[in-house]
Amino acid sequence: MTRAPANLLAVRSLLLEHLNRDPRRNRDEDLEPNEVGIVGDANHRGGYHVGSDRVVANDYSVVESPRDRNGLTLDAAALDVGMFQVNSGGRTHNLFTFSTWCVAQCVANTRDTRDIREIIYSPDGKVVRRWDRLGRRSSGDRSHLWHTHFSFFRDSIKANRDQRPLFRRYLTTIGLLKSEERENDMTPEEHNWLKTVHRNLTVLDGRNPVGQTYTRMAMGEDHIDPTLQVAHPSLRSIGTQLTALQAAVESLMNRDFTDEQAIVAGVLAGLTPEEIAAAIPPTVAEQVVNELSRRLAA
């Protein structure tokens, strides 16, 4: 018997939590529980709304992608979202703006859309369009004027991969969900992914492959040709420059920059003979006279 998988039930709960603004009564503006469907009714045969017990021969939801063939189980792999209208952030948001936003994310191939096979929707309530990741189809029946259909590759359902990130991001974008709530509502898979990124970015000392790459880049060695001299500074070139600078500083520190003779000559040049004689102590005067006499005689 076809089942509603846990990951699509989680998407359903998320949308109803924030788009069914008054759960106590039915309102045209709200997204009501009966407007968010996963499993097709008893007469439904074939397509992503059914599991392996109700697919048909050459069912497009199975045969067109290995992701669907390998992921086929009793689980349905589709979600229908009905009409709603909410005001948030000074703007009005409804099924049509929601659908076109989701399609734009799929076209951009954002990380949180890569399990979506197709979206059948209306951008304005007048025409039906179909975005198909496999490029097989471009149309849908008129019931999609008032509801939007999401198909998910069956292997993502089989793996129970969390499909809420895209829809949380939509609710955050329009202001119905705060960024902090979105962060606190992260799945174990998202936490593990962030933990891995953090570990790889903070352990850069060569103990793991990412750290080894950063070390080679820092040393200027992250290239195929070992003789290549990189133009940017590296730890190796900076180390060489620092060594040369240190040697130059030590050489300067060992030099005597005081020129005593120049200092004495400068002082004497500013004195008269009388002042020079007065400056010579009596005990030295005789020695000076004898030295001068010797030099004159020579």
C-alpha positions in Angstrom: 0.0 0.0 0.0 1.4 3.4 -1.0 2.8 5.3 1.9 3.4 9.0 2.7 7.1 9.2 3.5 8.4 10.9 6.6 10.5 13.5 4.7 7.5 14.8 2.7 5.2 14.7 5.8 7.8 17.0 7.4 7.5 19.4 4.4 3.7 19.3 4.7 3.9 20.1 8.4 6.3 23.0 7.9 4.1 24.6 5.2 0.9 24.2 7.3 2.6 25.5 10.4 3.3 28.8 8.7 0.7 29.2 5.9 -2.4 28.0 7.8 -2.5 31.2 9.7 -5.8 30.3 11.6 -5.8 26.6 12.2 -9.1 26.8 14.2 -11.2 27.6 11.1 -11.2 27.2 7.4 -10.3 30.4 5.4 -9.8 30.9 1.7 -6.6 32.8 2.5 -5.1 29.9 4.5 -3.4 26.8 3.3 -5.7 24.1 4.7 -4.6 20.5 5.6 -6.7 19.1 2.8 -4.9 21.3 0.3 -1.5 19.6 0.9 -1.5 16.1 -0.5 1.2 13.4 -0.9 -0.5 10.0 -1.7 -2.9 9.8 -4.6 -6.5 8.7 -4.0 -7.6 5.1 -4.6 -8.2 5.7 -8.3 -4.8 7.2 -8.9 -2.5 5.0 -11.1 1.0 5.9 -12.1 3.1 9.0 -11.4 4.9 10.2 -8.4 1.9 10.3 -6.1 2.0 6.5 -5.9 4.4 3.8 -4.8 5.5 0.5 -6.3 2.1 -1.1 -5.8 0.4 1.3 -8.1 2.9 2.3 -10.8 1.9 1.3 -14.4 3.9 -0.1 -17.3 6.5 2.3 -18.6 5.5 4.7 -15.8 7.4 8.0 -16.5 7.9 8.4 -12.7 10.1 5.2 -12.9 11.6 4.6 -16.3 12.9 8.0 -17.3 15.6 8.3 -14.6 17.9 5.8 -12.9 17.3 7.8 -9.7 13.7 6.8 -9.9 14.3 3.2 -11.0 16.8 2.6 -8.2 14.6 4.5 -5.6 11.2 2.9 -6.2 9.6 1.8 -3.0 6.0 1.8 -1.6 6.6 5.5 -0.8 4.9 8.3 -2.8 7.4 10.9 -4.1 5.2 14.0 -4.8 3.6 16.9 -2.9 0.7 19.0 -4.0 0.3 22.5 -2.5 -3.0 24.4 -2.8 -4.1 28.0 -2.8 -3.1 30.5 0.0 -2.5 34.2 0.5 -0.4 35.8 3.2 0.8 39.3 3.8 4.4 39.6 5.1 7.1 42.1 4.8 4.8 44.7 3.2 4.0 42.3 0.3 1.3 39.8 -0.6 2.4 36.3 -1.2 0.3 33.5 -2.7 0.5 30.1 -4.5 1.6 31.8 -7.8 4.5 33.8 -6.3 5.5 30.8 -4.2 5.5 28.5 -7.3 7.5 30.9 -9.5 10.0 31.4 -6.7 10.5 27.7 -6.4 10.9 27.2 -10.1 13.5 30.0 -10.2 15.5 28.2 -7.5 15.3 25.0 -9.6 16.5 26.8 -12.7 19.4 28.2 -10.7 20.1 24.7 -9.5 20.5 25.7 -5.9 21.7 22.9 -3.6 18.3 22.4 -1.9 16.5 21.8 -5.2 18.5 19.0 -6.7 16.1 16.3 -5.6 13.2 17.9 -7.4 12.3 16.2 -10.7 9.6 18.6 -11.8 7.2 21.3 -10.8 3.8 21.7 -12.5 2.3 25.1 -11.7 0.6 28.3 -12.8 2.4 31.6 -12.6 -0.9 33.6 -12.7 -3.9 31.3 -12.4 -4.5 31.5 -16.2 -1.9 29.2 -17.8 -0.3 26.0 -16.7 3.5 25.5 -17.0 5.9 22.7 -16.2 9.5 22.8 -15.2 11.1 19.4 -15.8 14.7 18.8 -14.8 15.0 16.1 -17.4 13.5 18.4 -20.1 10.9 15.8 -21.1 7.7 17.8 -20.6 6.4 21.3 -20.5 2.7 21.2 -19.8 0.1 19.9 -17.3 -3.7 19.6 -16.9 -5.8 22.6 -15.8 -6.1 21.4 -12.2 -2.7 23.0 -11.7 -4.3 26.4 -12.1 -5.2 26.1 -8.4 -2.6 23.7 -7.1 1.2 23.2 -7.6 2.7 19.8 -8.0 6.2 18.9 -6.9 7.8 15.6 -7.9 10.9 14.3 -6.1 13.4 11.8 -7.5 12.5 8.5 -5.8 16.0 7.8 -4.5 15.9 10.9 -2.3 12.7 9.7 -0.8 14.1 6.2 -0.3 17.2 7.8 1.4 14.8 9.8 3.6 16.8 13.0 2.7 15.4 16.1 4.3 13.4 18.1 1.7 12.5 21.0 4.0 15.5 23.4 3.3 14.0 24.9 0.1 10.7 25.5 1.8 12.3 26.9 4.9 14.3 29.2 2.7 11.1 30.4 1.0 9.4 31.1 4.4 12.5 32.9 5.6 12.7 35.0 2.4 9.2 36.3 2.7 9.6 36.9 6.4 7.4 34.2 8.0 10.3 32.4 9.4 13.2 34.1 11.3 16.8 33.2 10.3 17.5 32.0 13.9 14.5 29.6 13.7 15.8 28.3 10.5 19.3 27.7 11.9 17.9 26.1 15.1 15.7 23.8 12.9 18.7 22.3 11.1 18.7 18.6 10.5 21.4 16.2 11.7 22.6 16.0 8.0 23.0 19.8 7.9 24.7 19.9 11.3 27.2 17.2 10.2 27.9 19.1 6.9 28.6 22.3 8.7 30.8 20.5 11.3 32.8 19.0 8.4 33.3 22.3 6.7 34.3 23.9 10.0 36.8 21.2 10.8 38.3 21.4 7.3 38.7 25.1 7.5 40.2 25.2 10.9 42.6 22.3 10.7 45.1 23.5 8.1 48.3 22.0 9.4 48.5 19.1 7.1 46.6 16.5 9.3 43.8 16.1 6.7 43.6 16.4 2.8 42.2 19.9 3.0 44.8 21.0 5.4 47.5 19.5 3.1 46.1 21.5 0.2 46.2 24.7 2.2 49.7 24.0 3.3 50.9 23.4 -0.2 49.2 26.6 -1.4 50.8 28.5 1.4 54.2 27.1 0.5 53.7 28.0 -3.1 53.7 24.4 -4.2 50.1 23.7 -5.1 50.7 23.1 -8.9 51.7 20.3 -11.2 55.1 21.7 -12.4 57.5 21.6 -9.4 59.7 24.2 -11.1 57.0 26.7 -11.4 57.7 29.9 -9.5 54.4 31.4 -8.3 54.0 35.2 -8.6 52.2 35.7 -5.3 54.1 35.6 -1.9 54.2 32.3 -0.2 55.4 31.1 3.2 58.7 30.0 1.6 59.4 33.3 -0.1 58.3 35.3 2.9 60.6 33.1 5.1 63.5 33.8 2.8 62.9 37.6 2.9 62.6 37.5 6.7 65.9 35.6 7.0 67.7 38.2 4.8 66.1 41.1 6.8 67.2 39.6 10.1 70.8 39.2 8.8 70.8 42.8 7.7 69.5 44.0 11.1 72.1 42.0 13.0 74.9 43.4 10.7 73.8 47.0 11.4 73.6 46.3 15.2 77.2 45.2 15.2 78.5 48.3 13.5 79.9 51.3 15.4 78.4 54.4 14.0 80.3 56.8 16.3 83.2 58.7 14.5 85.2 60.1 17.5 87.8 61.9 15.4 85.1 63.7 13.4 83.5 64.8 16.7 86.8 66.1 18.1 87.7 67.9 14.9 84.3 69.5 14.9 84.7 70.7 18.5 88.2 72.0 18.1 87.3 73.9 14.9 84.9 76.0 17.0 87.5 77.0 19.7 90.3 79.6 19.7 93.9 78.6 20.7 93.4 80.3 24.0 90.2 78.3 24.7 92.0 75.1 23.7 94.9 75.8 26.0 92.6 76.7 28.8 90.8 73.4 28.3 94.0 71.3 28.6 94.7 70.1 32.3 98.1 71.3 33.6 99.3 67.7 34.0 98.6 67.1 30.3 99.9 70.5 29.0 103.6 69.6 29.1 102.9 66.4 27.2 101.0 68.3 24.6 103.9 70.8 24.2 106.5 68.0 23.9 104.3 66.3 21.3 103.9 69.4 19.3 107.6 70.2 19.4 108.4 66.7 18.2 106.0 67.1 15.2 107.3 70.5 14.3 110.9 69.2 14.4 110.0 66.4 12.2 
